[in-house]
Amino acid sequence: MNTMPKPGLNLRRPAVRLSDGSLVDKQPFNSESGLPLVLRPHAKGVDLLGWIKDNQAQLQQDLLQYGGLLFRDFDMRGVQDFQASLDAFGVQLMNYIEKATPRKQVDGQVYTSTIFPPEHVIALHNELSYVRQWPGRIAFFCEVAAETEGETPIADVRRVLAAIDTEVKEKFRRLGWMLVRNFGSGIGPSWQHSLAVETREEAEAYMQKSDTQWTWMEGDRLRTSQVRSSIRCHPQTGEELWFNHIAFWHPSSMTDEIRTSLTGDLGVENLPYNTFYGDGTVIPDEIVAHLRAAYDAETVKFCWQPGDLLLLDNMLVAHGRSRFTGERKILTAMGDEVRPASVLPGSTN
């Protein structure tokens, strides 16, 4: 089990051994998982974009080993520097699809991080695990750090999978998981916004293509369900990963107050989001509590500093958001699309 650094803990700078001519220091942040690998310039004025291009192959290996790279103190200023860095990495950006949370489009395929009340935590998750094609990488850039807290907690889902009881994960391996969404309750995005369509016909064409079942309900409401694999294999390393939103959208992960209010007003069957075993049976609260504990045991936090760039392998590492005070502006972009056929041969979900 990792020891989670306390919120507010600064990144450590132990002695670094440098080879002749080295421009960038590399130091794992966490002593057990190594996540993230922290990269800092050895001197001011390092050309980050050129250095990334010159060291592309090694950085790719570092990302696969550690799951996340944190670039700090490189004098990066804003969205243009963020975009240029991702271009140097060769990340093929993609749009935010099957939207579930509000965020603003900043420039092109760069968005704000999820807009969510600062007093609430966003649980750990791998971006778009429920979609038929998801980003292989996701990046974050800090323009403004929060006054207090506001970290982006991260966890290596290889280690999360290992922390889950065998009986629990084998049932999920066998059955997969189901996401049920209800659009039109007034909570969450409309189906038009989420699916980026305007008509029912367009929505049905998209859902059929994305292996999603649907039911139209009174008042232009829409209920969807999609069954996905709970455990995936990384397309490059072949490692098994806990890759899903099972705990994220299970009712037991809500606060008691919110869960009571929503179920009372809408009924369990009409909750905006709910998760089940892949055969549609209920996942007990205690099972989800066990899953949350597995994430918690592997969670690592660092405090943002303006100009920080965090690049994650979205399949290897889950991310979330701590509560915060003050202004906080974190940009995000995702890309390098992964499709199931390249992850699970013969799989259709």
Salt bridges, closest charged atoms under 4 A:
ASP25 OD2 - ARG13 NH2 3.94
ASP25 OD1 - HIS42 ND1 3.75
GLU32 OE1 - ARG159 NH2 3.36
ASP62 OD2 - LYS26 NZ 2.61
ASP73 OD2 - ARG40 NE 3.16
ASP75 OD1 - ARG77 NH2 2.75
GLU127 OE2 - ARG103 NH2 3.59
GLU127 OE1 - HIS125 NE2 3.56
GLU127 OE1 - HIS319 NE2 3.11
GLU143 OE1 - LYS329 NZ 3.05
ASP156 OD2 - ARG158 NH2 2.86
ASP165 OD2 - HIS290 NE2 3.76
GLU170 OE1 - ARG173 NE 3.06
ASP211 OD2 - ARG132 NE 2.88
ASP220 OD1 - ARG200 NH2 3.23
GLU239 OE1 - ARG158 NH1 3.19
GLU240 OE2 - ARG173 NH1 2.62
ASP285 OD2 - ARG259 NH1 3.05
GLU298 OE1 - ARG159 NE 2.76
ASP308 OD2 - ARG72 NH2 2.37
ASP313 OD2 - HIS234 NE2 2.81
ASP336 OD2 - ARG137 NE 3.48
GLU337 OE2 - ARG339 NE 2.86
